Amino acid sequence: MNLTFHMEQLRVCFMNFINYVYFVMDEKTRDIAIVDPSWDLLKVESYLQQLNGNLKAILLTHSHWDHINLVNPLLEKYNPQVFMSTNEIDFYHFRCRNLHSIKDKDSIQVGETEIKSLLTPGHTAGSVCYLLSDRLFTGDTIFIEGCGFCDPNGGDPVELYNSVQKIKREIDDSIQIYPAHSFGKAPGFTLNHLMDENIYFQFTSKESFIKFRMRPNQKGLFDFK
C-alpha cells in the first residue's frame, strides 16, 4: 500500500486524564490534520515544528472537553479549519471559528490525502470516527480494550451498539485502530484483534450489549494508561 501521508501520535496528560493526539501529514504538500488536540499546547506545537508542516485541519471526534481544549489556542495561532459532526454541533451547541459540520461518509482533503468521516453515535450524540486508507481514529467510540461510556447527556447504548456493528460491517479487519485513550494496550492494533479480544465486539444481541455496557458500579472508567 502506497501511503500519501505520515502519522505521528502524541501522549498528553492532565491530572488523571491521558489522551492520545494524532497528527496526519500529507507527504506531498506537508499539510497537517490533528485529531482531538488536548492538554499540552507546548508539546503539540513542538510536534508541529518537528513535522515542519502546515496545520490545515482539526478533526474532532466529539465535544468532550478533554478532546477540544486546544482548539481555540491553535485557531488563534494557525487558523486551521475545524471539523465536527452535524449531530454533535447541533446537540451540544459547539461553536468555534472556522467550524465545518460533517455528515456520515463525508470526505475531507488534507493535501492529497483523503480522510472520510464515519458517524458513530453512542458515546455522545454525534461521535464520529475518521478513516484513512489503513487506520481509523475512533475517539471514545471504541478503545482497543473496550468502548466508551454512554454520556447521560446525549449518549445512548442502543446507538453505541449500532455503531460497533457498523464498524464491524464497514471497516476492513486489517485497519489499525487509534483511539483517544488506552487502558494498557498501545494504539494501533487491527480491527481483527478487537474482533477477537474486545468483549464489545463479541455481542450479537443488542439487549446483551446494552445490559453489559450499562451495568451498575463499573470501576476504572478513567484508569487511562
N, C-alpha and C positions, 0 to 999 in steps of 0.2 A: 504494500500500500504506500503510495507516494503522498505524504502529508504536506499540506500547504502551510502548516502552522507549527509553532513551537510552544510548548506549555510549561509553565512553572507553577508550583504550589508553595504556599506560604502558610505556616502555622502561627497564629496570633492568639494572644491571651489577654484577658481582663478578669481579674479575680478568679472565679471558678469556671468562667466561660473560656473555652478553647475552640477556635474556629479555624477552618481552612479557607483561605482565599486563593483563587486561581487566576492566573494570567494566561491569556491566549494571544500570541503574537503572530500575525501573518508574515511569512518568511519573505515575501517579495516587497511589500510596502512598509513593513515594520509597524503597521497599525496594531494597537493592542486593545483587547477587551478584558475587563476584570470582572470576575464573578463574586458578588457579595462582599464588597470591601468593608472591613471592620477593624476596629480596636486600635491598631498601631500604625498611625499615619507615617511615621518616620521609616518603619520597616517597609511599608508599601511603596513609599517614594524611593527608597533605596533599591528595591527590586525593579522599579520602572527605570531608574538610572542605569542599572546593570544591563537591562534588556536593550537600552539605547533605542527605544521606540517611541511611538506617539500614542498616548491614551485617547482612544476614539469612542469607546463604549463602556458603559457599566451595565452588566446583566444582573438583575435582581431576581432571585428565586421566590422571594416573598418579602413581606414588610416588617417582620420582627426586628426589633432594634439591633440585635446582635448581627444582623446581616446588612444593615443600611447606614450605620452610624458614621461612615466615612464618605457618604455620597456628597454631602454639601461641601466639605473641605476639598474634595477632588474636583467638584464642579468649579469652585472658586479659582483653583489654580490651573486646571487643564481644560475645562469647558467641554467634557465629553457628552455624548448622547446617552440617555438613561432609558432602560427597557424594563418593563414590568407588565404582568398580565392585566388585561382589562378588568377581569373579575376582582383581582386584588386591589387595584386602584379604586374601583367603584365601591367595594365593600368597606375598605378601611380608610378611604378618602386620602390616600397617599398623594402628596404633591411635592414636586421639586422642579427646578428649571430643566429644560431640555428633555422632558419626560415623554416617552412614546409608549402607548398601550399596545400590547400584542395579544394575539389570539392563538389558539392551537394550530400548529403547523406553519406558523409564520416563519419567514426567513430573514435573518439579519446578516448583512455582509460586513465583514471586517477585512478590509483589503480584498484579497481574492479568496478568503476563507468564508465558507457559508456555515452559519450556525442556525439550527432550527429549534423552535420552541415546541415543547410538549406540555400541554396543560395537564397538571396532576394535582387537583384539589384534594383536600382531606386534612392535611396538617393545618392549613389555613384555607380560606375561601377560594383563593386563586393562586395557589402554589404552582410553579412552573419549573420544568427541567429544561436544560439546554443541551442539544445533541450536536456533536461534531462527527466526523467520519468514523472515529474509533473510540469515542468516550462520551459519557453522559454526566453532566453536572446536575446533581439531584437535590441540592439544598438540604432541607429537613424532611423531604418526602420519604426517601429511603436512605438508610445507612448500610454499611457492609454487614453490620450485626443485627439490624432491626429496621424499624421505621419510626417516623416522628409521632409525637403525641398529637391528639386532636384538640387544638386550642378551643376552649369553651366559647370563645368569641369568633365564630365563623368556621371552626374546624368541624369535620363530620366523618365518623368512622365508615359510613357507607361509601362516601366519596373516596376515602383513602383506600378502601378495599378495591374499588373500581379502578383507582389509579395504579395500584400494584398489578392488577390484572392487565391493564393497558400496557404497562411496561413489559410484562411477560409476553404479551401478544405482539407488540410492535417493535421491540428492540431486539436486535440480534444478540444471541447469548455470548458472543465474543467481545461485545462492547465493554470497555472498562468503566467502572462506576466511581465517581468522585463526589462524595457527599460533603456537607459543610462541617460535619463533626465526626469524630472517631470515638469509639468506646474501647479501643485496644488494637483493632486491625487497621493497618495503613490504608489510605485511599488507593484505588487502582485495581482492586480485584475485579474479575469479569462478572458479568451478569450470570454466567453459568455457575460460578462459585456461589452466588447468592441463591440461585435456584436450589442448590444442594444444601446450603448451610444456614440460610436466613429463614427463621421459622415463619415469617410473614409471607414468604413465597410458597409455603407448603399447604396453606389452607385452600381448599377448593370450595368450601362452604362459606358464604358471606356471613352467616349467623355465627359460625365458629370464630371467624376472623374478628368480628366486632366484639364478641364476648371476651376474647383474649386481649385485644387491644385496649378495651375499656375496663379490664379487671381492676378491682379496688386495691388500694395500698401498694401500688407499684413503687419500687425503690430504684434509685440510680438513674433517674431520667436525665440528670445533668452531670453524670460522672464522666465527663469528657476526658479524653487522653491526648 
